């Protein structure tokens, strides 16, 4: 059982890593659509740095007032 779970974690970019990225993205305020665009077809992250910068700027704005 453990070996099957381990192989699932390591296969295809690691579903556990994808879940962690989804959880991190949601906690940072990203929509599921935005997060989906950050996951490539092969399941590996394809991070849009401009989207991250835009989101960070939007998060900082309320604190600058």
Secondary structure, DSSP 8 states (H G I E B T S, - for coil): -HHHHHHHHHGGG-HHHHHHHHHHHHHTT--HHHHHHHB-TTSSB---HHHHHHHHHHHHHHHH-
